Amino acid sequence: MHLQLKPLSISSLRILAIIGIALFSMQLSWAQNTKKTQLQNQYKQIQDEIKKIESLIATTQTEKTNSLNQLQAIDSKIRSRLNLIDNIHSQIELLKQNLIEKQNVINALEKDIERLKEDYAKMIQNTYKTKYSTNPINFLFSAESFNQAIQRFTYLRTYAKTRENQSKLIKQTIEDLNVKVQKLEEEKAEKEAFFNEEVKERSILENERSQKNQLVSKLQGDEANFKKQIDAKNKAAKDLNKQIQKIIEDEIKLATEKAKQAAIAKGEKPVAGLVLTPAEKQLSNDFINNLGKLPWPVSKGFIISKFGKHEHESLKNVFTNNNGIDIKTEAGTAVRAVFNGTVVNSFYLPATQNSVIVKHGEYFSVYSNLKNVSVKAGEKIATKQSLGLAYTQDDLTKVHLEIWKGMEKTNPELWLSK
């Protein structure tokens, strides 16, 4: 009697589906982990920033501290606190998305485990029905021809391997499922912790806003004096800008004249505008390539006044105009160059104290409110080299930083590392 052998049911499509789920899960996990790492790094940076602000505020919280300076410091802390809350909220949303996607993967794996078990059970049932496994020797030697015996031998060997693979696949899928369930529980706990953290930070934010409102009320009660302070700041900025502009103009004229004389000496036609030497061009390119990466001009500090013209956040019809940024720091702090360059000049104005201008090819960095100056015109300096010490007045130590491209002012905050 000729016995027809049926193809083995190996559930190839199901196995491929499980592999696909695993690969998708791995890819999803990698993308989510990358985003999570970015948010965690940002979270730590903002926390460090808030700690620095609180530390610096604590060192200057005395009766004679200017209320306007206090308001600027609290505003900076509130901005950082809002950024921190946004970051926490983003991490919560990412965890929510992760939980949903992981639960979907777990559900799919659970269904596939059930199907694999069903297939495995059917395989065993078919085996017992045909009695292939109860007496494989009889099954092999009962073949009607040598070719049929070879087919039966191959079938038995394939069957044994398939059964082993099916068993391993079920075991591995269950293990993967258990790992994902454990990870799911961990992320649920993490989400709960972040939710509690967000509640705590919002409570702190409300206290800080309350402090700010008290200061605003105090300033509004003495609006004339407050506007007088703002006018003095704007006048100081205007006088500083005039002096910087003149020095940079003179420097550009001098460089242009040198290039013109060099061209005439070579019998060449002078080129209009600022001409940079190869070394200056390279320095300019290096400076540009460090956009968003430049070190801060102080080792510890935070921005209390941003670049540009702004209406005051708390008081209407009161505007401040800043050609750079003001950084609050500690007394006795060294003011450092943000990049390699050459000192163009230094000067003194009563309202902004000592200032130093450093040239970086076609770019210029300006440091003001220095107590003293430790470099001289023409001196080549390195990144982070000290230019002098920060000036302290009324318990406030701050440094003013400007970055110019030729005669055009740019926002220094965009240049500094985050």
Secondary structure, DSSP 8 states (H G I E B T S, - for coil): -----------HHHHHHHHHHHHHHHHHHHHHHHHHHHHHHHHHHHHHHHHHHHHHHHHT-STTS-HHHHHHHHHHHHHHHHHHHHHHHHHHHHHHHHHHHHHHHHHHHHHHHHHHHHHHHHHHHHHHHHTTTT-HHHHHHT-SSHHHHHHHHHHHHHHHHHHHHHHHHHHHHHHHHHHHHHHHHHHHHHHHHHHHHHHHHHHHHHHHHHHHHHHHHHHHHTHHHHHHHHHHHHHHHHHHHHHHHHHHHHHHHHHHHHHHHHHHHTT----SS----HHHHHHHHHHHHTTTTB--SSSS-EEEE-SEEEE-SSSTT-EEEESSEEEEE-TT-EEE-SSSEEEEEEEEETTTEEEEEEEETTEEEEEEEES-----TT-EE-TT-EEEEBEEETTEEEEEEEEEETTEEE-HHHHB--
